[in-house]
Amino acid sequence: MRKKWYNERVSNMIIKNRQELIGLAQNQAEKKLRRDLLAILEYALSMSDPFVLVEKFLSQIDCKKYKKIFVVGAGKGTYRMAMAAEKFLGAKLTGGCISVPAVIKNGYLKKIKVNLAGHPLPNSGSVIGAQKILEIIKGAGSGDLVLGLFSGGASALMCSPVDKVSLADKIKVTELLLRSGATIDEMNAVRKHLSQIKGGWLGQAAGNAKFTVFYLSDVVGDDLSTVASGPTVADISTFGDAINVLSKYSLLNKISSAVKKYLENGQNGLRQETPKKIFANVKNIIIGSHKTLAKAAFEKAKQLKYQPIIITGEMKGETEKIGVEFLARAASGKKKIFIAAGETTFKVRTKNPGGRNQQMCLSVLSKLKQKQVFVAFDSDGVDGVAPEQVGGVIIGTGALKNAQKLKIDIIKTLKTNDSYNFFKKVGGLIKTGYVGTNLGDIVLFSK
């Protein structure tokens, strides 16, 4: 079943500019390597599809036990999660709502309503989606089941600001944090304490209804209190932690007075802390993670007769250093493919277009040797912000030669985060459009 589905998925060509990327090779050996690395990437994305991952876990649900069943969720991988749930539940499904950034091509939902919302910054759609989801959960009673489907991106796609804090206030805080270089844990410590839905509040809203929640983790270490800002998980962070994060990145004087006052009131005990205990009626299950991507890439590399080596399934650290470190650590060898998955931290210094994976490829470009190829890709197909959707980059030494011909200063480009425009000129941008999953980033390279 999975093999048949994979063949159908690949026949639709997840990577839209595959031939163009293969054509950038300097010789026949590199052409084959590019073709194989792109095949490995495509397979990893296909085998990490939320529809397939949800199907594997739905059999744990005994539909006959419940009077009504509702589906709620949010995230970049949630649409296809919902498609699998609706297919499995059939007539037993009462209704539901998901909040997502886009409708998947050829996707179709009949009973589960789709709310479009903003990412990476929340918008009015994010607020509407949060309200609809809260209404459904609060309306479920004893004897009912709420099936939650959450993936990375839900923090922005499902937004319910606390009292006296506006959506504009939340957007500004989120934007400042995204550009500060703060880790996802640090960002979420702040966002949880400005939300009526994150940090466990959604789980508490379920009351007496059974709440089974499937998570696609894009967080290194799979800490569920961090994935999607932990809407159904007890929160260990405090108002004090949120203030410390803002202070650490010198943002306290840049946020609105309403946000600052709310957090200070919370620190002084004038606002209720996020829930600190696990809810007996809530069951949280991780159905996919960074490791899912890495294992699938390993499997495909083996099929193609390579010697795959997973460097790590928990990649983290500074974007501009990690790729270079991987190259240095990897041992040379014929037919070896090195694999890493996770999510690095990228400090945005300017408003130039680009993303983590483009920046990583830019940082390793001058270190590559003849016949080496390096790939860095965001599994959702959207790496940062740019005039067009790109998921990442595939590079060889030809990109460096092109940059030299065009007299582009790589060091200056790195400092100004102008990675998108760089690879637009020298070639290598991987275009997939919105993939429909979100398990973080994957790095592939040969040495």
C-alpha positions as CSV (number, residue, x, y, z in Angstrom):
1,M,0.0,0.0,0.0
2,R,2.7,2.5,1.0
3,K,4.8,1.5,-2.1
4,K,1.8,2.1,-4.4
5,W,1.1,5.4,-2.8
6,Y,4.7,6.4,-3.0
7,N,4.9,5.7,-6.7
8,E,1.7,7.8,-7.3
9,R,3.1,10.6,-5.1
10,V,6.5,10.7,-7.0
11,S,4.8,10.5,-10.4
12,N,3.3,13.9,-9.5
13,M,6.9,15.2,-9.1
14,I,7.3,16.8,-5.7
15,I,10.4,18.6,-6.9
16,K,9.1,20.7,-9.8
17,N,12.5,21.8,-11.3
18,R,14.3,18.5,-11.0
19,Q,15.8,18.4,-14.5
20,E,17.0,22.0,-14.2
21,L,18.8,21.1,-11.0
22,I,20.4,18.0,-12.5
23,G,21.5,20.0,-15.5
24,L,23.6,22.2,-13.3
25,A,26.1,19.3,-12.9
26,Q,29.7,19.9,-14.0
27,N,30.1,16.3,-15.3
28,Q,28.3,13.0,-15.7
29,A,29.4,11.7,-12.2
30,E,27.9,14.8,-10.6
31,K,24.8,14.5,-12.7
32,K,24.1,11.0,-11.4
33,L,24.8,12.1,-7.8
34,R,22.4,15.0,-8.1
35,R,19.8,12.8,-9.6
36,D,20.2,10.3,-6.7
37,L,20.2,12.9,-3.9
38,L,17.0,14.5,-5.3
39,A,15.5,11.0,-5.4
40,I,16.5,10.4,-1.8
41,L,15.0,13.8,-0.8
42,E,11.8,13.1,-2.6
43,Y,11.4,9.7,-1.1
44,A,12.1,11.0,2.4
45,L,9.3,13.7,1.9
46,S,6.9,11.1,0.5
47,M,7.5,8.6,3.3
48,S,7.0,11.4,5.9
49,D,3.6,12.3,4.4
50,P,1.2,13.1,7.2
51,F,-1.6,11.0,5.6
52,V,0.6,7.9,5.8
53,L,1.7,8.6,9.3
54,V,-1.8,9.2,10.7
55,E,-3.1,6.1,9.0
56,K,-0.7,4.0,11.0
57,F,-2.0,5.3,14.3
58,L,-5.8,5.6,13.7
59,S,-6.3,1.9,14.3
60,Q,-5.7,2.6,18.0
61,I,-9.0,4.5,18.2
62,D,-12.2,2.4,18.9
63,C,-14.9,4.5,17.3
64,K,-17.7,2.5,18.9
65,K,-16.8,3.8,22.3
66,Y,-17.9,7.4,21.6
67,K,-21.2,9.2,21.0
68,K,-19.6,11.9,18.8
69,I,-16.2,12.3,17.3
70,F,-14.7,15.7,16.4
71,V,-11.5,16.6,14.6
72,V,-9.5,19.8,15.3
73,G,-6.0,20.8,14.5
74,A,-3.5,23.3,13.2
75,G,-0.1,23.2,11.4
76,K,1.7,23.0,8.1
77,G,1.2,19.3,8.0
78,T,-2.4,19.2,9.3
79,Y,-4.4,19.2,6.1
80,R,-3.2,15.7,5.0
81,M,-3.5,14.5,8.6
82,A,-7.2,15.6,8.5
83,M,-7.7,13.8,5.1
84,A,-6.5,10.5,6.7
85,A,-8.7,11.1,9.7
86,E,-11.8,11.9,7.7
87,K,-11.3,8.8,5.5
88,F,-10.9,6.5,8.5
89,L,-13.7,7.9,10.7
90,G,-16.2,8.0,7.9
91,A,-19.9,8.4,9.0
92,K,-18.8,8.3,12.7
93,L,-17.2,11.8,12.3
94,T,-19.5,14.5,13.6
95,G,-17.4,17.5,12.3
96,G,-14.4,19.6,13.0
97,C,-12.1,22.4,12.0
98,I,-8.4,22.8,11.1
99,S,-6.3,25.9,10.7
100,V,-3.7,25.7,7.9
101,P,-1.7,28.0,5.7
102,A,-2.9,26.5,2.4
103,V,-5.2,23.9,0.8
104,I,-3.2,20.9,-0.5
105,K,-3.5,20.3,-4.3
106,N,-6.0,17.5,-4.9
107,G,-7.0,17.6,-1.2
108,Y,-10.6,17.3,-0.2
109,L,-12.4,17.5,3.1
110,K,-16.2,17.2,3.5
111,K,-17.0,17.3,7.2
112,I,-13.9,19.0,8.6
113,K,-14.0,22.8,7.9
114,V,-10.8,24.4,6.7
115,N,-9.7,27.7,8.0
116,L,-6.8,29.5,6.2
117,A,-4.4,31.4,8.5
118,G,-1.0,33.2,8.5
119,H,2.5,31.8,8.8
120,P,5.2,32.5,10.0
121,L,3.3,35.5,11.4
122,P,-0.3,35.1,12.7
123,N,-3.1,37.0,11.0
124,S,-6.9,37.5,11.5
125,G,-7.4,34.1,10.1
126,S,-5.3,32.6,12.8
127,V,-7.6,34.2,15.4
128,I,-10.7,33.0,13.7
129,G,-9.3,29.5,13.5
130,A,-8.4,29.4,17.2
131,Q,-12.0,30.6,18.1
132,K,-13.6,27.9,15.9
133,I,-11.4,25.2,17.4
134,L,-12.0,26.3,20.9
135,E,-15.8,26.3,20.3
136,I,-15.7,22.7,19.0
137,I,-13.6,21.5,22.0
138,K,-15.7,23.2,24.6
139,G,-18.8,21.8,22.9
140,A,-17.7,18.2,23.3
141,G,-19.1,16.4,26.3
142,S,-18.6,13.3,28.3
143,G,-18.7,10.3,26.1
144,D,-17.3,12.2,23.1
145,L,-13.9,12.1,21.5
146,V,-11.9,15.0,20.1
147,L,-9.1,14.0,17.8
148,G,-6.4,16.6,17.7
149,L,-4.0,16.9,14.7
150,F,-1.1,19.2,15.3
151,S,2.2,19.9,13.5
152,G,4.8,22.6,13.4
153,G,3.5,26.0,12.4
154,A,0.5,25.8,14.7
155,S,1.9,28.5,16.9
156,A,1.1,31.1,14.2
157,L,-1.8,29.4,12.6
158,M,-3.8,29.2,15.8
159,C,-3.7,32.4,17.7
160,S,-5.8,33.6,20.6
161,P,-4.2,36.6,22.4
162,V,-4.8,37.1,26.1
163,D,-6.8,39.9,27.5
164,K,-5.7,43.5,26.5
165,V,-3.1,42.1,24.1
166,S,-4.0,42.7,20.5
167,L,-3.2,40.6,17.4
168,A,-0.9,43.4,16.3
169,D,1.0,43.1,19.6
170,K,1.4,39.4,19.1
171,I,2.6,39.8,15.5
172,K,5.2,42.3,16.6
173,V,6.5,40.0,19.3
174,T,6.6,37.0,17.0
175,E,8.5,39.0,14.3
176,L,11.0,40.3,16.8
177,L,11.6,36.8,18.2
178,L,12.0,35.3,14.7
179,R,14.7,37.8,13.9
180,S,16.5,37.7,17.2
181,G,18.1,34.2,16.9
182,A,16.0,32.9,19.8
183,T,15.6,29.1,20.0
184,I,12.1,27.6,19.4
185,D,11.9,26.8,23.2
186,E,12.6,30.5,24.0
187,M,10.1,31.8,21.5
188,N,7.4,29.5,22.8
189,A,8.0,30.5,26.4
190,V,6.9,34.0,25.4
191,R,4.1,32.9,23.0
192,K,2.6,30.5,25.6
193,H,2.2,33.3,28.1
194,L,0.4,35.6,25.7
195,S,-2.1,33.0,24.6
196,Q,-5.4,31.5,25.6
197,I,-4.8,28.3,23.7
198,K,-1.0,27.5,23.9
199,G,0.9,26.0,26.8
200,G,-1.8,23.5,27.8
201,W,-4.8,25.8,27.7
202,L,-6.4,23.9,24.8
203,G,-6.1,20.6,26.6
204,Q,-7.8,22.1,29.7
205,A,-10.7,23.4,27.5
206,A,-11.7,19.8,26.7
207,G,-13.4,19.4,30.0
208,N,-14.8,15.8,30.3
209,A,-14.4,14.8,26.7
210,K,-11.7,12.4,25.7
211,F,-8.9,14.2,23.8
212,T,-6.5,12.1,21.7
213,V,-3.9,14.2,20.1
214,F,-1.5,13.2,17.2
215,Y,1.6,15.4,16.9
216,L,4.1,15.7,14.0
217,S,7.2,17.0,15.7
218,D,9.5,19.5,14.1
219,V,11.3,20.1,17.4
220,V,14.7,18.6,18.2
221,G,14.3,16.2,21.0
222,D,10.5,15.9,20.4
223,D,9.5,17.9,23.5
224,L,5.7,18.1,23.2
225,S,5.5,21.2,25.3
226,T,7.4,22.9,22.5
227,V,5.8,21.4,19.4
228,A,3.1,23.8,18.2
229,S,3.7,25.6,21.5
230,G,2.2,22.6,23.4
231,P,-1.5,23.4,23.3
232,T,-2.4,20.1,25.1
233,V,0.7,19.6,27.2
234,A,1.5,20.8,30.7
235,D,3.9,23.7,30.6
236,I,7.0,24.0,32.6
237,S,7.9,27.6,31.5
238,T,6.8,30.6,33.5
239,F,6.1,34.3,33.1
240,G,9.5,34.9,34.5
241,D,11.0,32.8,31.8
242,A,9.2,34.7,29.1
243,I,10.5,38.0,30.5
244,N,14.1,36.6,30.7
245,V,13.9,35.6,27.0
246,L,12.9,39.1,25.9
247,S,15.6,40.6,28.1
248,K,18.2,38.2,26.8
249,Y,17.6,39.4,23.2
250,S,17.2,43.1,24.2
251,L,13.5,43.1,23.2
252,L,11.9,44.4,26.3
253,N,12.0,48.0,25.0
254,K,10.8,47.0,21.6
255,I,7.6,45.2,22.5
256,S,4.3,47.0,23.2
257,S,3.5,48.3,26.6
258,A,0.4,46.0,26.7
259,V,2.6,42.9,26.3
260,K,5.2,44.1,28.8
261,K,2.5,44.9,31.4
262,Y,0.7,41.6,31.0
263,L,3.9,39.6,31.4
264,E,5.0,41.7,34.4
265,N,1.6,41.2,36.0
266,G,1.9,37.5,35.5
267,Q,5.3,37.4,37.1
268,N,3.9,39.3,40.1
269,G,1.1,36.7,40.4
270,L,-1.7,38.9,39.0
271,R,-2.3,36.6,36.0
272,Q,-2.9,32.9,36.0
273,E,0.1,30.7,35.0
274,T,-0.2,28.2,32.2
275,P,-1.4,24.7,33.3
276,K,1.3,22.8,35.1
277,K,-0.2,19.3,35.3
278,I,-1.1,16.7,32.7
279,F,-4.8,16.2,32.0
280,A,-6.2,12.7,32.7
281,N,-8.5,12.9,29.6
282,V,-5.8,13.9,27.2
283,K,-3.5,11.4,25.4
284,N,-0.6,12.9,23.4
285,I,1.1,10.8,20.7
286,I,4.1,11.6,18.5
287,I,3.5,10.0,15.1
288,G,6.4,11.5,13.2
289,S,9.6,13.5,13.8
290,H,13.0,14.5,12.4
291,K,14.1,10.9,12.7
292,T,11.3,9.8,10.3
293,L,12.9,12.0,7.6
294,A,16.4,10.6,8.3
295,K,15.3,7.0,8.4
296,A,13.4,7.3,5.1
297,A,16.4,9.0,3.4
298,F,18.6,6.1,4.8
299,E,16.2,3.5,3.3
300,K,16.3,5.1,-0.2
301,A,20.0,5.6,-0.2
302,K,20.4,1.9,0.5
303,Q,18.1,1.1,-2.4
304,L,20.3,3.1,-4.7
305,K,23.4,1.1,-3.5
306,Y,25.0,3.8,-1.4
307,Q,26.5,3.5,2.0
308,P,24.2,5.9,4.0
309,I,25.3,7.3,7.3
310,I,23.0,9.2,9.6
311,I,25.1,11.9,11.3
312,T,22.2,12.9,13.5
313,G,18.4,12.9,13.7
314,E,18.6,15.8,16.2
315,M,20.5,18.4,14.2
316,K,20.7,21.7,16.1
317,G,23.0,24.7,16.5
318,E,23.9,27.8,14.5
319,T,22.9,27.4,10.9
320,E,26.1,28.9,9.5
321,K,28.3,26.5,11.5
322,I,26.4,23.2,11.3
323,G,26.9,22.5,7.6
324,V,30.6,23.3,7.8
325,E,31.0,21.0,10.8
326,F,29.2,18.2,9.1
327,L,31.6,18.4,6.1
328,A,34.6,18.4,8.4
329,R,33.3,15.4,10.5
330,A,32.3,13.2,7.6
331,A,34.9,10.7,6.4
332,S,35.6,10.4,2.7
333,G,34.5,7.3,1.0
334,K,33.2,6.0,-2.3
335,K,29.4,5.7,-2.5
336,K,28.8,7.3,0.9
337,I,25.8,9.5,1.6
338,F,25.6,11.5,4.8
339,I,22.2,12.4,6.3
340,A,21.2,14.8,9.1
341,A,17.7,16.0,10.2
342,G,16.6,18.5,12.7
343,E,16.4,22.3,12.9
344,T,19.2,24.9,13.2
345,T,19.0,28.4,14.6
346,F,19.3,31.2,12.2
347,K,19.8,34.8,13.3
348,V,18.3,37.1,10.7
349,R,20.3,40.3,10.4
350,T,18.5,42.0,7.5
351,K,15.2,41.8,5.6
352,N,16.8,40.2,2.5
353,P,15.0,37.1,1.3
354,G,16.2,33.7,2.3
355,G,16.0,31.0,4.9
356,R,17.9,28.6,7.1
357,N,18.7,26.0,4.5
358,Q,19.7,28.5,1.8
359,Q,22.0,30.1,4.4
360,M,23.5,26.8,5.3
361,C,24.3,26.0,1.7
362,L,25.9,29.4,1.3
363,S,28.1,28.8,4.3
364,V,29.4,25.5,3.0
365,L,29.8,26.5,-0.7
366,S,33.5,27.5,-0.5
367,K,34.3,24.3,1.4
368,L,33.0,21.9,-1.3
369,K,35.4,19.9,-3.4
370,Q,35.1,18.5,-6.9
371,K,32.3,15.9,-7.2
372,Q,30.8,16.8,-3.9
373,V,27.1,17.8,-3.7
374,F,25.3,19.3,-0.7
375,V,21.5,19.5,-0.1
376,A,19.7,21.4,2.6
377,F,15.9,21.4,2.6
378,D,12.9,22.4,4.8
379,S,10.4,19.5,4.7
380,D,7.4,21.8,4.3
381,G,8.8,23.1,1.1
382,V,9.0,26.7,2.4
383,D,12.4,27.8,3.5
384,G,12.1,31.3,5.0
385,V,10.7,34.3,3.2
386,A,11.3,35.0,-0.5
387,P,9.5,36.3,-3.6
388,E,8.7,32.7,-4.5
389,Q,8.4,29.5,-2.5
390,V,11.6,27.6,-2.3
391,G,12.3,24.7,0.0
392,G,16.1,24.8,0.0
393,V,19.1,24.3,-2.2
394,I,21.3,21.7,-3.9
395,I,24.8,22.8,-4.7
396,G,28.1,21.6,-6.2
397,T,31.3,23.4,-7.0
398,G,29.6,24.8,-10.1
399,A,27.7,27.3,-8.0
400,L,31.0,28.7,-6.6
401,K,32.4,29.1,-10.2
402,N,29.2,30.9,-11.2
403,A,29.5,33.2,-8.2
404,Q,33.1,34.0,-9.1
405,K,32.2,34.7,-12.7
406,L,29.4,37.1,-11.5
407,K,31.8,38.6,-9.0
408,I,29.5,38.0,-6.1
409,D,31.1,38.4,-2.6
410,I,30.0,35.3,-0.7
411,I,31.2,36.6,2.7
412,K,29.2,39.8,2.3
413,T,26.2,37.8,1.1
414,L,26.4,35.6,4.2
415,K,26.5,38.7,6.5
416,T,23.5,40.3,4.8
417,N,21.4,37.0,4.6
418,D,20.9,37.6,0.9
419,S,20.9,33.8,0.2
420,Y,17.8,33.7,-2.0
421,N,19.1,36.3,-4.5
422,F,22.5,34.6,-4.5
423,F,21.1,31.2,-5.5
424,K,18.6,32.8,-7.9
425,K,21.7,34.0,-9.8
426,V,24.0,31.0,-9.5
427,G,21.4,28.3,-9.5
428,G,20.4,25.5,-7.1
429,L,17.0,26.6,-5.6
430,I,14.8,23.6,-5.0
431,K,11.1,24.3,-5.9
432,T,8.4,22.0,-4.6
433,G,5.6,24.4,-3.5
434,Y,3.8,23.6,-0.3
435,V,4.7,19.9,0.4
436,G,2.1,19.3,3.1
437,T,4.3,17.9,5.8
438,N,6.5,19.6,8.5
439,L,9.2,17.5,10.2
440,G,12.0,20.2,10.1
441,D,15.0,20.2,7.9
442,I,17.0,17.5,6.1
443,V,20.6,17.7,5.0
444,L,22.2,15.3,2.5
445,F,25.7,15.3,1.1
446,S,28.4,13.2,-0.4
447,K,32.1,13.4,0.3
